[in-house]
Amino acid sequence: MDVTKVPLDAEAMIKGLKRWVECESPTYDKPSVDAMTALAAEEMEKLGFTVEIIPGPDGLGDCARATFPHSRRGEPGVLISGHLDTVHPLGTLEKLPFRREGDICWGPGICDMKGGNFAAISAIKALAEMGVETPLPVTVLLTSDEEIGTPGCRAMIEAEAAKNRYVLVPEPAWARNTVVTGRYAIARYHLTAIGRPSHAGAALKAGQSAVKMMARKLIEIEDMTDEDCTFSVSVMHGGQWVNCVPTIARAECLSMAKRQSDLDEGTAKILAFDERNADGTGFIVEKSVVRPVWEASDGTMDLYARARRIGNELGFDLAHASEGGGSDGNFTGAMGLPTLDGLGVVGRDVHTLDEHIEVSSLASRGRLIAGLLAELD
């Protein structure tokens, strides 16, 4: 098959993607994520997919599982794993509207990872339009909680992946002409400082500020960062009334390491901050969701070699690397399944108010995915 002939038109694709981007879907807003899932399901059904809506984790949005007609339906095949939730809160469109200038297009979630999902689905349909049946059946799984570490959908993803031979993840490319063949180990922690209340004006010294305690601990925790393991505190809440010494302060910490052993050592260090005092004050550290380290297997490197050859046919030479940002590829790669990540669109500044993509990459990345689907057996 001449992969350059796969009928994908970036101009038509960006028009279709506009609906997805303007359907805001922050993880914690279930109605919004449900609406995005329904939109994706509707469009996939129009393209010929059979779609099942799967109730999401408790309090979170629905997921969608879609299969394309195939003569070997039900046999192990290729899983395309993506997520529909974003980090951008409702109303972000007012600050980051869908807009285009030349080959650059902005919008919340356009790069991470609605653009990649859209390109992958378009690639499957484009192959069908060419009369090309993929050697293996293809399943698309779109989940709803990746941006918070996949606490509820992990088991679903692992169960679906176990039914398949390969996993493709259209997360954003980490740089132009790149794919991801491994990801770092990641852990999240909940931190709680418990102080002692008092009136901040009349009896300040009688109290013990949870906010002050948290501030001191956060500096110590972030200062543990080195080349082997990082610690980043990005969320913090504390106090309620300015005239009351705060009793409770909470924070969330993200830790990342290239090797599982380094993350395990980091976990031991941060858990050592846990302190419970007899008077009820203290500092509580609780381990939350984790992503296991994913190191490239022979199967993953074979996938990369295929992708690189297809990329060369398309006119670009693909590089690969292990990447720090986590994805659901951590789970499937750690299972030993051949997994290729970072197959999505080219863009920059994800999770910011400058998130954007290169419009032309919708077609080029779609053809790359189509080329893989057309030969994986």
C-alpha positions in Angstrom: 0.0 0.0 0.0 1.2 3.5 -0.9 0.8 5.2 2.5 1.1 8.6 0.8 -2.2 7.9 -0.9 -4.2 7.5 2.2 -7.1 9.9 1.7 -6.7 12.3 4.6 -7.2 16.0 4.1 -6.0 18.2 7.0 -8.3 21.0 6.0 -11.4 18.8 6.3 -10.0 17.2 9.5 -9.5 20.5 11.3 -13.1 21.5 10.5 -14.3 18.2 12.1 -12.0 18.5 15.0 -13.4 22.0 15.8 -16.6 20.3 17.3 -14.5 18.2 19.6 -12.3 21.0 20.9 -15.4 23.3 21.5 -17.0 20.5 23.5 -15.1 21.2 26.7 -14.4 18.2 28.9 -12.5 18.7 32.1 -12.1 15.5 34.0 -14.1 16.4 37.1 -17.1 17.7 35.2 -19.0 14.5 34.5 -21.8 16.1 32.3 -19.2 17.7 30.1 -17.2 14.6 29.7 -20.3 12.6 29.0 -21.2 15.1 26.3 -17.8 14.7 24.7 -18.1 10.9 24.8 -21.5 11.1 23.2 -20.2 13.3 20.5 -17.3 11.0 19.7 -19.6 8.0 19.8 -22.0 9.7 17.4 -19.3 10.6 14.9 -17.7 7.1 15.1 -21.1 5.5 14.4 -21.5 7.7 11.4 -18.1 6.4 10.1 -19.3 2.8 10.5 -18.0 1.9 13.9 -20.0 -0.1 16.4 -19.9 1.8 19.6 -20.6 0.9 23.2 -20.9 3.6 25.9 -19.4 2.3 29.1 -20.3 4.0 32.4 -17.3 5.8 33.8 -15.7 5.5 37.3 -17.9 6.8 40.1 -18.5 10.5 39.7 -16.5 10.7 36.5 -17.5 10.7 32.8 -18.5 7.9 30.5 -16.1 6.0 28.2 -16.6 4.6 24.7 -15.4 1.4 23.2 -15.7 1.2 19.4 -14.9 -1.5 16.9 -14.7 -1.3 13.1 -16.3 -4.0 10.9 -13.8 -6.8 10.3 -13.8 -10.4 9.0 -11.8 -11.5 12.1 -13.8 -9.5 14.7 -13.3 -10.9 18.2 -9.8 -12.1 17.6 -6.8 -10.4 19.2 -6.0 -7.3 17.2 -4.9 -3.6 17.6 -6.1 -1.4 20.5 -6.0 2.3 20.0 -6.1 3.8 23.5 -7.0 7.5 24.1 -8.7 9.8 26.6 -11.3 12.4 26.2 -10.8 14.3 29.4 -8.7 17.5 29.6 -7.1 19.6 32.3 -8.8 22.8 31.1 -11.8 24.0 33.3 -15.1 25.0 31.8 -14.9 28.4 30.3 -11.4 28.0 29.0 -12.7 28.6 25.5 -13.2 32.3 26.5 -9.5 32.6 27.1 -8.3 30.0 24.6 -10.8 30.0 21.8 -10.6 27.7 18.8 -8.7 29.8 16.3 -6.3 29.3 13.4 -3.4 31.2 11.9 -1.8 29.5 9.0 -0.7 26.0 10.0 -1.2 26.6 13.7 -4.5 26.0 15.5 -5.3 26.7 19.2 -7.9 25.3 21.6 -8.3 23.5 24.9 -7.4 19.8 24.6 -6.7 20.2 20.9 -3.2 18.6 21.3 -3.7 16.6 24.5 -5.3 14.6 23.0 -8.4 15.3 21.0 -6.4 15.9 17.8 -4.6 12.5 18.1 -7.8 10.6 18.8 -9.5 12.3 15.8 -6.6 11.5 13.5 -6.5 7.8 14.5 -10.3 7.4 14.0 -10.0 9.2 10.6 -7.1 6.9 9.6 -9.3 3.8 10.2 -12.1 5.2 8.0 -9.6 6.3 5.3 -8.3 2.8 5.0 -11.8 1.5 4.5 -12.4 4.1 1.8 -9.4 2.7 0.0 -10.8 -0.8 0.2 -8.0 -1.9 2.6 -9.0 -4.3 5.3 -6.5 -4.2 8.1 -4.9 -7.6 8.8 -6.1 -7.4 12.4 -9.4 -6.1 13.9 -9.1 -2.6 15.4 -10.7 -1.4 18.7 -10.8 2.2 19.9 -11.1 2.8 23.6 -11.7 6.4 24.8 -11.6 6.9 28.5 -12.4 9.7 30.9 -9.8 10.0 33.7 -6.3 10.0 32.3 -5.5 13.5 33.4 -5.9 12.6 37.0 -3.8 9.4 36.7 -6.4 7.0 35.5 -7.6 5.9 39.0 -10.9 4.4 37.7 -10.2 3.3 34.1 -6.9 1.5 34.6 -8.5 -1.9 35.0 -10.6 -1.4 32.0 -7.7 -0.4 29.8 -5.6 -3.3 31.0 -8.4 -5.8 30.4 -9.0 -4.5 26.9 -5.3 -4.4 26.1 -5.0 -8.0 27.2 -7.4 -9.0 24.4 -5.1 -7.5 21.8 -1.7 -8.0 20.2 -0.6 -4.4 19.9 -1.5 -1.0 21.5 -1.2 2.3 19.7 -1.5 5.5 21.8 -2.2 8.8 19.9 -0.9 11.1 22.7 0.8 14.2 21.4 4.2 13.9 19.8 6.8 15.2 22.3 8.6 16.9 19.4 8.2 17.0 15.6 9.0 13.6 14.0 9.0 11.7 17.2 7.2 8.8 18.9 7.4 7.4 22.5 8.8 4.0 23.2 8.8 4.2 27.0 7.6 6.3 29.9 8.9 7.1 33.4 7.4 5.7 36.6 5.0 8.1 38.3 3.4 8.4 41.7 1.0 10.9 43.2 0.6 11.7 46.9 -2.0 13.4 49.1 -0.5 15.6 51.8 -2.4 16.8 54.8 -1.2 19.2 57.5 -3.2 19.2 60.7 -2.7 22.2 63.0 -4.4 23.5 66.2 -7.1 26.2 66.0 -7.1 29.5 67.8 -8.3 33.1 67.2 -5.6 34.7 64.9 -6.0 38.0 66.6 -6.7 37.3 70.3 -4.8 34.1 70.8 -2.4 33.6 67.9 0.3 31.8 69.9 -2.2 29.3 71.2 -2.7 27.9 67.8 -0.6 26.0 65.3 -1.0 26.9 61.7 -1.5 24.0 59.3 -0.7 26.4 56.4 2.6 27.3 57.9 3.4 23.6 58.5 2.5 22.7 54.9 4.6 25.6 53.5 7.7 24.3 55.4 7.1 20.7 54.4 6.5 21.6 50.8 9.9 23.3 50.5 11.6 20.2 52.1 9.8 17.8 49.8 10.5 19.7 46.5 14.1 20.1 47.6 14.5 16.3 47.5 14.3 16.6 43.7 17.4 15.3 41.9 18.3 13.8 38.6 16.9 10.4 39.5 13.5 11.4 41.1 11.5 14.6 41.0 8.9 16.0 43.4 6.5 18.7 42.4 3.6 20.1 44.6 1.1 21.7 42.2 -2.1 21.8 44.2 -2.6 23.3 47.7 -5.6 24.4 49.8 -5.6 25.7 53.3 -7.6 27.8 55.8 -11.0 29.2 55.6 -11.2 32.4 57.7 -8.4 35.0 57.9 -9.1 35.5 61.6 -8.7 31.8 62.4 -5.4 30.0 62.7 -5.9 27.3 60.0 -6.4 23.8 61.2 -6.2 21.9 57.9 -4.1 22.4 54.8 -4.0 19.9 51.9 -1.8 19.5 48.9 -1.0 17.0 46.1 2.4 16.0 45.0 3.6 14.4 41.8 6.8 12.3 41.7 8.5 10.9 38.6 11.6 8.7 37.9 13.2 7.1 35.0 13.6 3.8 36.9 11.1 2.0 39.1 13.8 1.6 41.8 14.4 5.3 41.9 10.6 6.0 42.3 10.5 3.4 45.1 13.3 5.1 46.9 11.5 8.4 46.5 8.3 6.9 47.9 10.2 5.8 51.0 11.6 9.4 51.4 8.2 11.2 51.1 6.4 8.6 53.3 9.0 9.4 56.0 7.4 12.8 56.3 4.3 11.2 57.8 4.1 12.3 61.5 1.1 11.8 63.9 1.4 13.6 67.2 -0.4 12.8 70.5 -2.1 16.2 70.6 -3.8 15.5 67.2 -1.5 17.7 65.1 0.7 16.2 62.4 1.5 15.7 58.8 -0.1 12.9 56.8 1.3 11.5 53.6 -0.9 9.1 51.6 0.2 7.4 48.4 -2.4 7.8 45.6 -2.4 6.6 42.0 0.7 5.3 40.3 1.9 4.6 36.8 4.5 1.8 36.5 7.7 2.4 34.6 7.4 1.3 30.9 10.7 0.2 29.4 10.7 -0.6 25.7 10.4 -4.3 24.9 11.6 -6.0 21.7 7.9 -5.9 20.5 7.8 -2.1 21.1 11.0 -1.6 19.3 9.7 -3.6 16.3 6.7 -1.3 16.3 9.0 1.7 16.3 11.1 0.2 13.4 7.9 -0.2 11.4 6.7 3.3 12.2 10.1 4.7 11.2 10.0 3.0 7.9 6.5 4.3 7.2 7.6 7.8 8.3 10.4 7.6 5.8 7.9 6.8 3.1 6.0 9.9 4.2 9.1 12.0 4.0 10.2 12.3 7.6 12.6 10.3 9.8 11.1 9.4 13.2 13.1 9.5 16.4 12.1 7.8 19.6 12.6 8.2 23.3 11.3 7.4 26.8 9.2 10.3 27.9 8.6 11.8 31.3 4.9 12.7 31.0 2.7 9.7 31.9 0.0 8.2 29.8 -2.1 5.1 29.7 0.7 3.6 27.6 2.5 3.1 30.9 0.0 0.4 31.8 0.0 -1.5 28.5 3.8 -1.2 28.1 4.4 -2.5 31.6 2.2 -5.4 30.8 4.7 -6.4 28.1 2.4 -5.6 25.2 4.1 -4.0 22.2 3.0 -0.4 22.7 3.8 2.7 20.6 2.9 6.1 22.1 3.2 9.7 21.1 1.6 8.9 17.7 -0.7 11.9 17.9 -0.5 15.3 16.4 2.5 17.7 16.6 1.9 20.6 18.8 3.2 22.4 21.9 2.3 24.0 25.3 -0.2 21.3 26.3 -2.0 22.1 29.6 -1.6 25.8 29.1 -3.5 28.7 27.5 -1.3 28.5 24.5 -2.0 24.8 23.6 -1.9 24.4 19.9 -1.2 22.0 17.0 0.3 22.0 13.5 -2.8 21.5 11.4 -0.8 19.6 8.7 0.1 17.0 11.3 -3.5 15.8 11.4 -3.0 14.2 8.0 0.7 13.2 8.3 0.1 11.5 11.7 -3.1 10.0 10.5 -1.2 8.4 7.6 1.5 7.1 9.9 -1.2 5.4 12.0 -2.9 4.1 8.9 0.3 2.7 7.7 0.8 0.8 10.9 -2.8 -0.5 11.0 -2.4 -1.7 7.4 0.5 -4.0 8.1 0.4 -5.1 11.7 -0.4 -8.8 11.8 
